[in-house]
Amino acid sequence: MNQQEIKNWILLLSLSIIWGSSFLFIKIAIATVPPLTIVAGRTFFSAVLLILLCIFMYLKYPKRKSFWIYCLVAAILGNCIPFSLISWGEEKVTSSMAGMLMSIMPLTTLMLSYLFLRNEVITKYKFIGFMLGFLGIVLLLSPNIQVSNNFLTDNILHKGAILLATVFYAITSIIAKKYDQKEPIVTSAIVMVFALLVMTPFSLYFEQPWNIGFSTEALISIFMLGIGGSAVGTVIYFKLITDAGPTFFSLINYLIPIFALIFGISFLNEVVTSREILGLLIILVGMYLSRY
């Protein structure tokens, strides 16, 4: 393993930890701060840092119309909506469960690419992988029968919100493939500015953040989500895609739910059942098969 490969692995593990910990920080923040305000806060911190990076690096903003349209679409579909869905979902769902549910995203992207772009060939391995992913999600969604026979009592709507977030992430991923991102940091900065402009009015109108009693833990968590998950994470993401390629980067989908589990169990004392572990393992196997 050469020096560049070692560097790529360090970056991959670092990003896995950053994004895996996001579910932990959301869970801490949601205890005292409503979801829309969490999203507005994280986009604020992220936008400030990325704009400062652009200024200090003397990066210029493209003037072409397509760039600004892409940034607006990415802000809404790839940030505002999924961030809000995940934050709302974690009001009732553990951070560990949220991370496990998000592991289905590669299979969601595969399905949408096949249905709407017709640029994916569904091999027998991809089909088996998709079916295994579906089975894994059924296990994660299904309630503990020993506790309740009522499907809706197991926070199914909140779990569904997190799954819906994977759809919006997948749509954004498909759009991003068609857009040549020559200015990744500038693009990320403008996306976050648009996201902040969209989320702030919703937060002010629906949640009146001036009436919220922000705890110190919540403020730190929102800060970490903005600086780590949204800003630094985005920079590392583009660095990895450029240096190591998308195939190597796709390994992160196996690591994020594992780190989400570790953080949830270690810091929040969350309990993960054998059924949920089995569901995650089945999804990961399905994800692996879908690459062939």
Beta strands, then each sheet from edge to edge (+ up, - down):
end
